[in-house]
Amino acid sequence: MEITQFQLDALREIGNIGSGHAATALSTLLQRRIDMSVPKVWAIPFEKISEIIGQVDTPQATIYVKVEGEAPGKAVFFFPVESAEIVVQALFATDQPMDIYCDEMAQSALKEVGNILVSSFIMALTQFSGIALQPSVPALAVDMIGASLEAIFLEEGTLDDMVLFIDTQLTGIPKIEGKFIFLPDEGSLQKLLGAMGL
C-alpha cells in the first residue's frame, strides 16, 4: 500500500492534534506547562521499523496498548531510559533517581504517562476518521527494544505492511523525547484513510 503526500499531511495533522491532547493532559498531571511538538510523521514499510527505532539492543521503556474497534492494531510508545527516569522524577516531584526497572510506583507512573500519550493519538485518529477505537490497559516493559518488539509481534493477529510512526518531543521538562508507533492490523490503515476520505 502506497501512502500519498496528501495522506501523509493528513496523518501529520492527526499527530499534531494528538500532541495537543497529550500536552494538555500531561500539563494537568504534572502541574506544569507541557508543550509537545511533532517533528516527524512517517508511514513506513513494516520491515523498516528497526531502521527508524535505532539500536535494537538499547534498553528503553516501552508502553504497549492493544487497540480494538473497527480498525484494530497495536500502539507502542518508546521512551529512552533517561527520558523515562526524568518523567518519573517530575511526576513525584523529586530530584532523587527512581529505579524504573524495579520500582512498582515508578512503573505505574510510567504506564499512566504512556496511557495518556497513546490514548491522545488514538483519540485524534477516532476524531478524524469517525471510526471508534478503544485502547486497552497499558503494559510496560523496560528492556531492549528488540526484545520488547518481538514480544508484541508474536501476539495474535496479522499486521499490515505499513506502520504509522510519530516522533515526539516534549518541552517543559528537559531532555524528553519518545517515539510513537501504530501497528495497524491488516487492512486497518486503509480503512482509516478511507473513512477520512483520503
C-alpha positions in Angstrom: 0.0 0.0 0.0 1.4 3.4 -1.1 0.8 6.5 1.1 0.5 9.7 -0.8 1.9 13.1 0.3 -1.7 14.3 0.8 -2.4 11.4 3.1 0.8 11.9 5.0 -0.1 15.6 5.5 -3.4 14.5 7.0 -1.7 12.0 9.3 0.7 14.7 10.4 -2.3 16.9 11.3 -3.7 14.0 13.3 -0.3 13.8 15.0 -0.5 17.5 15.9 -4.0 17.1 17.3 -2.9 14.1 19.3 0.1 16.0 20.7 -2.2 18.8 21.7 -4.4 16.4 23.7 -1.4 14.8 25.3 0.2 18.1 26.2 -3.0 19.3 27.9 -3.4 16.0 29.9 0.3 15.9 30.9 0.3 19.5 32.0 -2.6 18.7 34.4 -0.9 15.6 35.6 2.5 17.2 36.2 1.1 20.6 37.2 3.4 22.5 34.9 3.0 23.7 31.3 4.0 20.9 28.9 4.2 21.5 25.1 4.6 18.8 22.6 5.8 19.1 19.0 5.6 16.5 16.3 8.7 17.0 14.2 8.3 13.9 12.1 5.4 11.7 10.9 6.0 8.8 8.6 4.2 5.8 7.2 6.9 3.2 6.7 7.1 -0.3 5.5 6.9 -2.8 8.3 10.3 -4.3 7.6 12.0 -0.9 8.1 10.9 -0.4 11.8 14.3 -1.3 13.2 15.9 1.4 10.9 13.7 4.1 12.4 13.8 3.0 16.0 17.6 2.6 16.1 19.7 0.2 18.0 17.5 -2.8 18.9 19.8 -3.8 21.8 19.3 -0.4 23.5 17.2 -0.6 26.7 14.0 1.6 26.5 10.8 1.9 28.4 8.1 0.5 26.1 4.5 1.2 26.8 2.2 -1.1 24.7 -1.5 -0.7 24.2 -3.7 -3.0 22.2 -6.2 -1.0 20.1 -9.6 -2.6 19.5 -12.5 -1.4 17.3 -13.3 -1.3 13.6 -9.6 -0.6 12.7 -7.7 -2.6 15.3 -3.9 -2.6 15.8 -1.2 -2.2 18.3 0.1 1.1 19.7 3.5 1.4 21.2 5.3 4.3 22.8 9.1 4.1 23.4 10.9 6.3 26.0 14.7 6.3 26.2 15.5 5.2 29.7 16.9 8.6 30.6 13.7 10.3 29.4 11.5 7.8 31.3 13.5 8.4 34.5 13.1 12.2 34.1 9.4 11.9 33.6 9.0 9.8 36.8 11.1 12.3 38.8 8.8 15.1 37.5 5.7 13.1 38.5 6.9 12.5 42.0 8.4 16.0 42.3 11.8 14.6 43.4 15.4 15.0 42.4 16.2 11.5 43.7 16.7 8.9 40.9 13.9 6.3 40.8 14.6 2.7 39.5 12.2 2.2 36.6 13.4 -1.4 36.3 12.2 -2.5 39.7 10.2 0.3 41.5 6.5 -0.5 41.1 5.4 3.0 41.8 7.7 4.4 39.1 6.5 1.7 36.6 2.8 2.5 37.4 3.5 6.3 36.9 5.2 5.5 33.5 2.2 3.4 32.4 -0.1 6.3 33.3 2.0 8.7 31.2 2.2 6.2 28.3 -1.6 5.7 28.5 -2.1 9.5 28.2 0.2 9.7 25.2 -1.1 6.7 23.3 -4.8 7.5 24.1 -4.3 11.1 22.9 -3.2 9.9 19.4 -5.9 7.2 19.3 -8.5 9.8 20.2 -7.2 12.0 17.3 -7.4 9.1 14.9 -11.0 8.5 16.0 -12.0 12.1 15.7 -10.6 12.4 12.1 -11.9 9.0 10.9 -15.2 8.6 12.8 -14.0 5.0 13.5 -14.3 4.2 17.2 -11.1 2.8 18.6 -10.6 1.7 22.2 -7.2 1.4 23.8 -6.7 -1.5 26.3 -5.0 -1.2 29.7 -1.3 -0.4 29.0 1.5 -2.8 29.6 5.1 -1.7 30.3 8.4 -3.3 29.6 11.8 -1.9 30.4 14.0 -3.9 28.2 16.0 -3.9 24.9 13.8 -2.6 22.1 14.3 -5.7 20.0 13.0 -8.0 22.8 10.0 -5.8 23.5 9.0 -5.5 19.8 9.4 -9.3 19.3 7.0 -10.0 22.2 4.5 -7.6 20.6 4.9 -9.0 17.1 4.3 -12.5 18.4 0.8 -11.6 19.7 -2.1 -12.9 17.7 -3.3 -11.1 14.5 -1.8 -10.2 11.2 -0.1 -6.8 11.0 -0.4 -4.5 8.0 2.7 -4.0 5.8 2.7 -0.3 6.7 3.4 1.3 10.1 2.5 4.8 11.3 5.4 6.4 13.1 5.3 9.7 15.0 8.5 11.1 16.6 7.6 13.4 19.5 9.4 15.9 21.7 8.1 17.3 25.0 9.1 20.7 26.2 8.5 21.9 29.8 10.7 19.0 31.1 14.3 18.8 30.0 15.5 16.1 27.6 12.2 14.3 27.0 11.6 12.6 23.7 9.8 9.5 22.6 8.6 7.6 19.6 5.0 6.5 19.0 4.2 3.7 16.6 0.8 2.5 15.4 1.0 -1.0 14.0 -2.3 -1.5 12.2 -3.8 -4.9 11.8 -4.1 -6.0 8.1 -6.4 -3.6 6.3 -6.8 -1.2 9.3 -4.7 1.7 7.9 -6.6 1.6 4.5 -9.9 1.6 6.4 -8.9 4.6 8.5 -7.6 6.5 5.4 -10.8 5.6 3.5 -13.0 6.8 6.4 -11.2 10.1 6.3 -11.9 10.4 2.6 -8.2 10.1 1.7 
